């Protein structure tokens, strides 16, 4: 039996590769397996923009920012909801979960 590991670490830096990987992860998340990934703080905004452009509007995305810091913020919303109010997460520590 194949095991699906939900922790993915860093996604590809290049936009096309990143979008392709996001599509894969979104499919797995639709099978009931949450997919966890990270990015370097200076590329977080680019990753978020790719997520918003690539994922289906009904897909849930959790963004956990600055975990354990006073500025901690963890929110889960549908992609369509994130698009209505895109946070600025550049240069902040973040974990993403589909």
TIFINU-482568 format. One line per 4 residues: number of its first residue (from 1); for each residue x, y, z of N, C-alpha, C. Coordinates in steps of 0.2 Angstrom, whole numbers, plus 5000, padded with zeros to 4 digits. Layout:
<atoms>
NUM> X:Y:Z:X:Y:Z:X:Y:Z ~ ...
</atoms>
This chain:
<atoms>
1> 5004:4994:5000:5000:5000:5000:5004:5006:5000 ~ 5003:5011:4996:5007:5017:4995:5005:5022:5001 ~ 5010:5025:5004:5009:5030:5009:5009:5037:5006 ~ 5004:5041:5008:5005:5048:5006:5007:5052:5011
5> 5013:5055:5011:5016:5059:5016:5014:5066:5015 ~ 5010:5069:5020:5007:5076:5019:5012:5082:5020 ~ 5018:5080:5023:5023:5086:5024:5028:5086:5018 ~ 5027:5092:5014:5031:5093:5008:5037:5097:5008
9> 5038:5101:5013:5044:5105:5014:5043:5111:5009 ~ 5048:5113:5005:5048:5118:5000:5046:5116:4993 ~ 5042:5120:4990:5039:5119:4983:5044:5121:4978 ~ 5044:5120:4972:5049:5122:4967:5049:5130:4967
13> 5055:5133:4966:5055:5140:4965:5052:5143:4959 ~ 5053:5139:4953:5051:5142:4947:5043:5141:4947 ~ 5040:5146:4944:5033:5147:4944:5029:5141:4941 ~ 5031:5139:4935:5028:5133:4932:5028:5127:4936
17> 5034:5125:4938:5035:5120:4943:5031:5120:4949 ~ 5031:5126:4952:5027:5127:4958:5020:5126:4957 ~ 5017:5129:4952:5010:5128:4950:5008:5121:4949 ~ 5012:5117:4945:5011:5110:4944:5011:5106:4951
21> 5016:5108:4955:5016:5104:4962:5010:5106:4966 ~ 5008:5112:4966:5001:5114:4969:4995:5110:4967 ~ 4995:5109:4960:4989:5105:4957:4989:5098:4960 ~ 4995:5095:4960:4996:5089:4963:4994:5088:4971
25> 4996:5093:4974:4995:5094:4982:4987:5095:4983 ~ 4984:5099:4979:4977:5100:4979:4973:5094:4978 ~ 4975:5090:4973:4972:5084:4972:4972:5079:4978 ~ 4978:5079:4981:4979:5074:4987:4975:5077:4993
29> 4975:5083:4993:4971:5086:4999:4963:5085:4998 ~ 4961:5084:4992:4954:5082:4990:4952:5075:4992 ~ 4957:5071:4993:4956:5064:4995:4957:5064:5003 ~ 4957:5069:5006:4956:5069:5014:4963:5069:5017
33> 4968:5071:5013:4975:5071:5016:4978:5078:5016 ~ 4978:5081:5021:4980:5088:5021:4988:5088:5019 ~ 4989:5094:5015:4996:5094:5013:4999:5100:5016 ~ 5005:5100:5019:5009:5105:5022:5015:5107:5019
37> 5016:5113:5018:5022:5115:5015:5024:5122:5017 ~ 5030:5124:5016:5033:5130:5018:5037:5134:5012 ~ 5039:5140:5013:5043:5144:5009:5047:5148:5013 ~ 5053:5151:5009:5057:5156:5013:5053:5162:5013
41> 5054:5166:5019:5050:5172:5020:5049:5177:5014 ~ 5055:5178:5011:5055:5183:5005:5051:5180:4999 ~ 5050:5174:4999:5046:5171:4993:5038:5169:4995 ~ 5036:5171:5001:5030:5169:5003:5024:5172:4999
45> 5025:5178:4997:5020:5182:4994:5019:5179:4987 ~ 5025:5177:4984:5024:5174:4977:5021:5167:4977 ~ 5022:5163:4983:5019:5157:4983:5011:5158:4984 ~ 5010:5163:4989:5002:5164:4990:4999:5166:4983
49> 5002:5170:4979:4999:5172:4973:4998:5166:4968 ~ 5003:5162:4968:5002:5156:4964:4997:5151:4967 ~ 4996:5151:4973:4991:5147:4976:4984:5150:4974 ~ 4983:5156:4975:4977:5159:4973:4975:5159:4966
53> 4980:5159:4961:4979:5158:4954:4978:5151:4952 ~ 4980:5146:4956:4981:5139:4954:4975:5135:4957 ~ 4973:5136:4963:4969:5132:4966:4961:5134:4965 ~ 4957:5129:4965:4950:5130:4964:4947:5134:4970
57> 4942:5138:4968:4940:5143:4973:4937:5140:4979 ~ 4935:5134:4979:4932:5131:4985:4937:5127:4989 ~ 4943:5127:4987:4948:5123:4991:4950:5127:4997 ~ 4951:5124:5003:4953:5127:5009:4960:5128:5009
61> 4962:5134:5011:4969:5135:5013:4970:5138:5020 ~ 4975:5135:5023:4976:5138:5030:4983:5141:5029 ~ 4984:5147:5032:4990:5150:5032:4992:5152:5040 ~ 4997:5149:5042:4999:5150:5049:5005:5154:5049
65> 5005:5160:5051:5010:5165:5051:5013:5167:5058 ~ 5020:5167:5058:5023:5169:5064:5021:5165:5070 ~ 5021:5158:5069:5019:5154:5075:5023:5154:5081 ~ 5021:5155:5086:5024:5156:5093:5026:5163:5094
69> 5025:5168:5090:5027:5175:5091:5021:5179:5093 ~ 5022:5185:5096:5016:5189:5098:5012:5191:5092 ~ 5015:5191:5086:5011:5192:5080:5008:5186:5076 ~ 5008:5181:5080:5005:5174:5077:4998:5176:5074
73> 4997:5173:5068:4990:5173:5065:4989:5167:5061 ~ 4984:5163:5063:4982:5157:5059:4975:5157:5057 ~ 4974:5157:5050:4968:5157:5047:4967:5152:5042 ~ 4961:5149:5042:4959:5145:5036:4953:5148:5033
77> 4953:5148:5026:4948:5151:5022:4948:5147:5015 ~ 4942:5148:5012:4942:5146:5005:4947:5150:5000 ~ 4949:5148:4995:4953:5152:4990:4949:5158:4988 ~ 4943:5157:4987:4939:5163:4985:4939:5168:4990
81> 4939:5166:4997:4939:5171:5002:4946:5175:5003 ~ 4951:5171:5002:4958:5174:5002:4959:5179:4997 ~ 4956:5178:4991:4956:5182:4985:4953:5189:4987 ~ 4948:5189:4991:4945:5195:4993:4949:5200:4998
85> 4953:5197:5001:4958:5200:5006:4964:5197:5006 ~ 4969:5198:5002:4975:5195:5001:4980:5198:5007 ~ 4982:5194:5011:4987:5196:5016:4994:5198:5014 ~ 4997:5202:5017:5004:5203:5015:5008:5199:5020
89> 5011:5194:5017:5015:5189:5021:5022:5189:5019 ~ 5025:5194:5015:5032:5194:5013:5036:5195:5019 ~ 5041:5191:5019:5046:5192:5025:5044:5190:5031 ~ 5038:5186:5032:5036:5183:5038:5036:5176:5038
93> 5037:5172:5043:5037:5165:5044:5030:5162:5043 ~ 5029:5158:5038:5023:5155:5037:5023:5147:5035 ~ 5018:5144:5037:5016:5137:5035:5010:5137:5031 ~ 5010:5133:5026:5003:5133:5022:5001:5126:5022
97> 4994:5125:5023:4991:5119:5023:4985:5119:5018 ~ 4985:5114:5013:4979:5113:5009:4975:5108:5012
</atoms>
